Every structure is written in structure tokens, then in C-alpha cells.
């Protein structure tokens, strides 16, 4: 087993105060992926809504709505800015985080303007634009881990197998039928299960080597919870570890039953997973020279082997005060 068993997750570190999020009246750069789920829904009102939200929070924002593929390069040009805010989904946040860290920049603010916004939800960052701008204005920051595969950052999770294939099929359905993501997922899931690919992988870490045959390898940035009612959540984002799940079920009926039992909190760790545990770094070797991998829900093709690692507390983010309640979204940023 190349990874050690998962202990109970630890509590998150307390946030610290940034002296001044906007020194010398310098406008805060706000870089937004205009194609993000909520950002696209706001349409032509996007820039004005965000600028008004920051004004309500007592800050001046230089809002730029750009293509998602240009996010990283734009953030790199802002290395000297003490604060940069990025709006989009988890994939956009991951690209911005990598650029921010590599360029030696400072704190990063988040506007939850994607489709699911898992990281923002776990950090307690409000969907409401004015409330999210107020989080930046308050100046409380927290350092979280970044995970990497072949030096590419992901903030939540990475997966090989079923999920990347599902995303590919979902995009085909969206393009062919003009369906929204959630609806296109239904026929995509059926097409994925009909194919049910299996990958022969070798997982190697300092603890040893494990050969697995699996339809899905899932790697989480920190510990993911499988308990009922908390499925997919993390209690800490700064433990310096990757969680590793290699599904051991190989039939279509078995995968459907596993999904049901997992949602109900009744998965059997010994029976359902060929590998389960945590590690700071490990390598995945495949028979294929390249493999599809989903990083925070966005699929890319990567050369093998896949080298996973964690960068402990590498990214500084603006976060709400602990225990603060999130207001409902009132400005289109649901």
C-alpha cells in the first residue's frame, strides 16, 4: 500500500489579518473569467455589478472580464500588486493560484462566479458579490495547500478514468443538443458507464508500490470525507497531504451501487477501494504514454508518469471571519 491510512481530519488554521488590502488608494485588480457559469449569466452587467460591489465595501476595483485561457498570464503581470481578486469557478481559481504563487505575488481574493465553486464554499466565501467584496475589505487571510500533478496546480481534486470521460461526453452533449451542464450530465453518465474504462496503474510513494486496476483514481488536495451528509467535504485545507482513492469495483451495476451507497454514507472502504489513504507525494505510472485527467473539473491530456505532490500552505487567500454567516445572493451571483 503506497499510502498510509487516513486519520481523523484536523481543524483548519485560524485566519490572520492583512494590514491594508488597498494601500495608497491603488485600485484592486479584479480579473474575471467572463465565461464562468454565474459570470456569463450576468452578461453585460458583469463589470458594473462587480465594481459597484467593491465600492459598497469601500474599495476601488479595476475590473477586467477576459477569456479563461488568459487568466494565468494576466495574473502573472500583476505580481507587484499586493492584492489580486479572481472571479470564476474552481478551474479558474486554480490557474490564478498557480500564476500568483509562481510570480511571487501576494494575497488572492475569490469571487464565486463559476458553476459549483467548491473551494469558495469550503472557505465560507459568500456567493453575494457585495459580501464577497467585504471579505477582501476586512483583510483576513489564510494560507492553504496547493496540490500539483506534473507541476500543474489543482485546488480541489484530480481524477483519472470515469470522471474525465464523463466530462468529455458531457461537452459533446452540450455542443450537440445545447443542454446546460447539469442536464447534459445525464446522457453523459450513461455513455460513460456503457464504456466503463479500466486503467492498469502503478502507484508509487515512499511507503512502497501498489498495482491497481481501477475505473476511477481520485486524488484530493487534503482529506476528503466519505461520511453521510458530508460527502466531498474537507475539514482542513492545510494538512500538507493528498488523499488517494482508487475504486476497486469493476462492473456497471457495481459502480451504480457504489455511487448509491457512497451518497448514503455506507461505502465499504476495504471492499470498494483498491487503494485508499494519504501521502505527501506519489507517482502514477500507466501503460499509456498520455492520459486524460480532470483537474478541478477541467479535462486535459497529460504525459505519463503523473507526479503528484502538495505545496503546504503555498497560497494566501482572503477568508471570512470564522463563524460568519453567508448572506443569500442578491445580485445575480448565486
Secondary structure by P-SEA (a helix, b strand, c coil): ccccccccbbbbbbbbbcccccccccbbbbbbccccccccccccaaaaaaaaaaaaacbbbbbbbbcccaaaaaaaaaccccbbbbbccaaaaaaaaaaaaaacccbbbbccccccaaaaaaacccccaaaaaaaaaabbbbbbbbbbcccccccccccccaaaaaaaaaaaaaaacccccccaaaaaaaaaaaaccccbbbbbcccbbbbbbccbbbbcccccccccccccccccccccbbbbbbbccccaaaaaaaaaaaaacccccccccccccccccbbbbccccbbbbbcccbbbbbcccbbbbbbcccbbbbbccccccccccccccc
